[in-house]
């Protein structure tokens, strides 16, 4: 047998008909580095230092990636908590629907069409209390109309009852 030491950081193990490869652990790496440093000659010492520097950069890069992955995992947990408490995704979906309705329908409405109490109109003329398949869309349209009222006139239109004065 040869007295030559294995200076490769890769290990090969035959398991049945296949070979398994793995990289040595950190402690073995350090031992290997110390042993290899002793057997280097002056000619290839610079080459070795370049390789070692590249290996250090690679280890630093891997360490940075592992830290970022851990932070992202923590961020996912925070995101789940935020969703559970504030329901921001659901709210964003509703706002997206309101904006789409606003663009598709409401922005094209005349002042005359908008100058009415939408909530009162829904109460008087719709089947809102029944199991209406359009209840969500009706609500979204109402919010879009009220937003346009707010944009055009800085207020939402409400039909306020007239105060009657008793003269007894």
C-alpha positions in Angstrom: 0.0 0.0 0.0 1.0 3.6 -0.6 2.0 6.0 2.2 0.2 8.8 0.2 -2.5 10.5 2.3 -5.9 11.2 0.8 -5.9 15.0 0.4 -9.2 15.2 -1.4 -12.1 16.7 0.6 -14.5 14.3 -1.2 -15.1 10.8 0.0 -16.5 7.9 -2.0 -18.3 4.9 -0.5 -19.5 1.9 -2.4 -22.9 0.8 -1.3 -24.0 -2.2 -3.2 -23.7 -1.6 -6.9 -23.6 2.2 -6.6 -21.2 4.7 -5.2 -22.1 7.4 -2.8 -20.2 10.7 -2.6 -20.0 13.2 0.2 -17.9 16.1 1.3 -16.0 15.7 4.6 -17.2 17.4 7.7 -15.7 20.7 9.0 -13.4 19.1 11.6 -11.9 16.7 9.1 -11.6 19.6 6.7 -9.5 21.5 9.2 -7.3 18.5 9.8 -6.8 18.0 6.1 -5.9 21.7 5.7 -3.3 21.5 8.4 -1.8 18.3 7.0 -1.8 19.6 3.5 -0.1 22.9 4.6 2.8 20.8 5.8 3.4 19.0 2.6 3.1 22.0 0.3 6.2 23.1 -1.6 7.2 26.7 -2.2 6.3 26.5 -5.9 2.6 25.6 -5.4 2.0 27.5 -2.1 0.6 30.5 -4.0 -1.7 28.3 -6.0 -2.8 26.6 -2.7 -3.5 30.0 -1.1 -5.6 31.1 -4.1 -7.6 27.9 -3.9 -8.0 28.2 -0.1 -9.2 31.8 -0.5 -11.7 30.7 -3.1 -12.8 27.9 -0.8 -13.2 30.5 2.1 -15.3 32.7 -0.2 -17.5 29.8 -1.1 -18.0 28.9 2.6 -18.9 32.5 3.3 -21.3 32.5 0.4 -23.0 29.3 1.6 -23.2 30.7 5.1 -24.8 33.9 3.8 -27.4 31.9 1.9 -28.2 29.8 4.9 -28.7 32.9 7.0 -31.0 34.5 4.3 -33.0 31.3 4.2 -33.5 31.3 8.0 -34.6 35.0 7.8 -37.0 34.2 5.0 -38.5 31.3 7.1 -38.9 33.8 10.0 -40.5 36.3 7.6 -43.0 33.6 6.5 -44.0 33.1 10.1 -44.4 36.9 10.6 -46.4 37.1 7.3 -48.7 34.3 8.5 -49.3 36.2 11.8 -50.0 39.5 9.9 -52.5 37.7 7.7 -54.2 36.1 10.7 -54.5 39.4 12.5 -55.0 42.0 9.7 -56.3 39.9 6.8 -54.3 42.0 4.3 -54.5 39.5 1.4 -58.3 39.4 1.7 -58.5 43.1 1.9 -56.2 43.5 -1.1 -58.4 41.2 -3.1 -61.5 43.2 -2.2 -59.8 46.5 -3.0 -58.7 45.0 -6.4 -62.3 44.2 -7.1 -63.4 47.7 -6.1 -60.8 49.2 -8.4 -61.8 47.0 -11.3 -65.4 47.9 -10.9 -64.5 51.6 -10.6 -62.5 51.4 -13.8 -65.1 49.3 -15.7 -68.3 51.1 -14.6 -68.3 53.9 -12.1 -65.8 56.3 -13.6 -68.0 56.6 -16.7 -71.1 57.5 -14.7 -72.6 61.0 -15.0 -73.0 63.3 -12.1 -76.7 62.8 -12.3 -76.3 59.0 -11.9 -73.9 59.4 -9.0 -75.8 62.1 -7.1 -78.0 59.7 -5.2 -77.8 57.8 -1.9 -76.6 54.3 -3.1 -77.2 52.7 0.3 -80.7 53.9 0.4 -81.3 52.8 -3.2 -80.1 49.3 -2.3 -82.4 49.1 0.8 -85.4 50.2 -1.2 -85.0 48.6 -4.6 -82.9 45.5 -4.3 -83.3 41.9 -3.0 -80.2 42.3 -0.9 -81.6 40.5 2.1 -82.3 37.3 0.1 -79.7 34.8 -0.9 -78.5 36.8 -3.9 -75.6 35.4 -5.9 -74.7 39.0 -6.7 -74.5 40.3 -3.2 -70.7 40.5 -3.2 -70.6 42.3 -6.5 -73.4 44.6 -5.5 -71.5 45.5 -2.4 -68.3 46.1 -4.4 -70.2 48.3 -6.8 -71.7 50.3 -3.9 -68.2 51.0 -2.5 -66.9 52.0 -5.9 -69.8 54.4 -6.3 -69.3 55.9 -2.9 -65.5 56.3 -3.6 -66.3 58.2 -6.8 -68.8 60.4 -4.9 -66.0 61.1 -2.4 -63.6 61.9 -5.2 -65.9 64.2 -7.1 -67.6 66.0 -4.2 -65.5 65.3 -1.1 -68.5 63.5 0.5 -70.7 60.5 0.2 -74.3 61.3 -0.8 -76.9 60.4 1.8 -80.7 61.2 1.7 -81.2 62.7 5.0 -84.8 62.9 6.3 -86.3 66.3 6.5 -86.8 67.6 10.0 -90.4 68.4 10.7 -91.3 71.1 13.1 -94.4 70.7 15.4 -96.4 73.8 15.9 -98.6 72.9 18.9 
